[in-house]
Amino acid sequence: MPIGTPPPTSEITPQAHYLRRREFIRDAALFTATTTAVGGSLLWLMRGGRADPRRDAVPEGKRLPATPNARYATDEAVTPFRDATTYDNFYEFGTDKADPAENAHTLRPRPWTVSIEGEVERPRVVDVDALLASVTLEERVYRMRCVEAWSMVIPWERRISRTRRRPRRTIPRRLRGSRGRRL
């Protein structure tokens, strides 16, 4: 007397696949051996290390005068400048992680201007150096943790307003009544 019901035919492994199981195991073993051999050969060729970025790619930048903010200080070791500036995703300079460090020297941020226009009372064009001179710098240390299994501790300079005023919110001219109210 049989125990239970026989399985449906859709759940039974086809005989052709069952007979080729040894071929599958052999192919998996060959794949593993090949990748191990190739990887080991590459490690041997690189003497167990990784390729270093070009040493002339990133010059040590001059520090900007910034006031450290104690709320964002840390006792952790800061990531070396070269490591923090050569592992980037700025695709404007290239698609490889090292491309921004090698190609960023082509960016010329001077002379730049900022155009303030649109729904403003006084449209104007401001030189970027004049804009930067109107704010102070504050240094904050940030800890970055990535899903790609890397982390960095990096000090950043942040621009803060000297005056700490709240911006005025006004009703656009086209929406004002005859009195020109302000919110």
C-alpha positions in Angstrom: 0.0 0.0 0.0 1.7 3.3 -1.1 2.2 6.1 1.4 1.0 9.5 0.2 0.3 10.6 -3.3 2.8 10.5 -6.2 4.2 13.9 -7.1 2.9 15.6 -10.2 5.0 15.1 -13.3 5.9 18.8 -13.4 8.0 18.3 -10.2 10.0 15.3 -11.4 13.4 16.1 -12.8 13.5 15.1 -16.5 15.7 12.0 -17.2 18.0 14.0 -19.6 18.9 16.4 -16.8 19.3 13.7 -14.2 21.7 11.8 -16.5 23.8 15.0 -17.1 24.3 15.9 -13.4 27.9 14.7 -13.4 28.6 17.0 -16.4 27.2 19.9 -14.4 29.4 19.1 -11.3 32.5 18.7 -13.6 31.8 22.1 -15.3 31.3 23.8 -11.9 34.7 22.4 -10.7 36.5 23.5 -13.8 35.0 27.0 -13.5 36.2 27.3 -9.9 39.7 26.0 -10.7 40.0 28.4 -13.7 38.9 31.5 -11.7 41.2 30.6 -8.8 44.2 30.1 -11.2 43.5 33.4 -13.0 43.0 35.3 -9.8 46.1 33.8 -8.2 48.2 34.7 -11.3 47.0 38.3 -11.2 47.9 38.5 -7.5 51.3 37.1 -8.2 51.9 39.6 -11.1 50.9 42.5 -8.8 53.0 41.0 -6.0 49.9 40.8 -3.8 49.1 44.5 -3.9 46.8 46.8 -5.7 47.6 49.3 -8.4 48.5 52.7 -6.9 46.9 55.9 -8.3 49.3 58.2 -10.3 51.3 60.1 -7.7 51.2 63.4 -9.7 47.4 63.1 -10.2 46.3 65.0 -7.0 48.4 67.8 -5.7 48.0 68.6 -2.0 45.5 71.5 -1.9 46.0 74.5 0.2 43.8 74.7 3.3 41.1 77.3 3.4 40.8 79.4 6.6 38.0 77.6 8.4 36.9 77.6 12.1 36.5 74.0 13.4 33.0 73.3 14.8 33.4 71.2 18.0 29.9 69.6 17.5 31.3 67.8 14.5 34.8 67.0 15.8 36.0 63.4 16.2 38.9 61.5 17.8 39.0 59.1 14.9 41.9 59.2 12.5 41.2 61.4 9.4 41.4 59.6 6.1 44.5 60.6 4.2 44.0 63.4 1.6 45.1 61.2 -1.3 42.6 58.5 -0.5 39.7 61.0 0.0 40.4 62.7 -3.3 41.1 59.8 -5.6 38.1 57.6 -5.1 35.3 59.6 -6.7 32.1 59.2 -8.8 32.1 62.5 -10.6 31.2 61.2 -14.0 31.7 64.6 -15.6 35.5 63.7 -15.6 35.2 60.1 -16.5 33.5 56.8 -15.6 36.4 55.2 -13.7 36.9 55.9 -10.0 40.4 57.3 -10.7 39.3 59.5 -13.6 38.2 62.6 -11.6 41.6 62.7 -9.8 43.4 62.6 -13.1 41.1 65.0 -15.1 39.8 67.5 -12.6 42.7 69.9 -13.4 40.8 70.8 -16.6 38.0 72.5 -14.6 38.6 76.2 -14.5 36.4 77.8 -11.8 37.7 81.3 -12.4 36.3 83.7 -13.6 32.8 82.5 -12.7 29.8 84.6 -11.9 26.5 83.7 -10.3 23.3 85.2 -11.9 20.5 86.1 -9.5 17.4 86.5 -11.7 13.7 85.5 -12.0 11.2 86.4 -9.3 13.6 88.7 -7.4 13.4 92.4 -6.6 17.0 93.2 -7.6 18.4 90.9 -10.4 22.2 91.0 -10.4 25.3 89.2 -11.4 27.8 88.5 -8.6 31.4 87.4 -9.0 32.1 84.1 -7.3 35.0 85.5 -5.3 32.8 88.3 -4.0 30.2 85.8 -3.0 32.7 83.6 -1.2 34.2 86.6 0.6 30.7 87.5 2.0 30.6 84.2 4.0 32.8 82.5 6.6 34.0 79.0 6.6 33.3 76.3 9.2 35.0 73.0 9.3 33.0 69.9 10.1 34.3 66.3 10.2 32.0 63.8 8.5 32.1 60.0 8.8 31.0 58.3 5.6 30.0 54.6 5.4 29.2 53.1 2.1 27.4 49.9 1.1 30.5 49.0 -1.0 32.3 48.3 2.3 34.5 51.4 2.5 34.4 54.2 5.0 36.1 57.6 5.3 36.5 60.3 8.0 36.8 63.6 6.2 36.9 67.3 7.3 34.8 69.5 5.1 34.7 73.3 4.9 31.2 74.6 4.9 30.2 78.2 4.1 28.0 79.9 6.6 26.4 83.3 6.4 28.0 86.1 8.5 24.8 87.8 9.2 22.5 84.8 10.0 19.5 86.7 8.6 16.3 84.8 7.6 15.6 85.4 4.0 12.5 87.6 3.3 9.7 85.8 1.6 7.8 88.2 -0.7 4.8 87.8 -2.9 5.9 87.9 -6.5 5.2 91.2 -8.3 2.7 89.6 -10.6 0.6 88.3 -7.7 0.7 91.5 -5.5 -2.3 93.7 -5.0 -2.1 97.5 -5.2 -0.4 97.7 -1.7 2.5 95.3 -2.5 2.2 93.4 0.7 5.1 91.3 2.1 4.6 88.0 3.9 
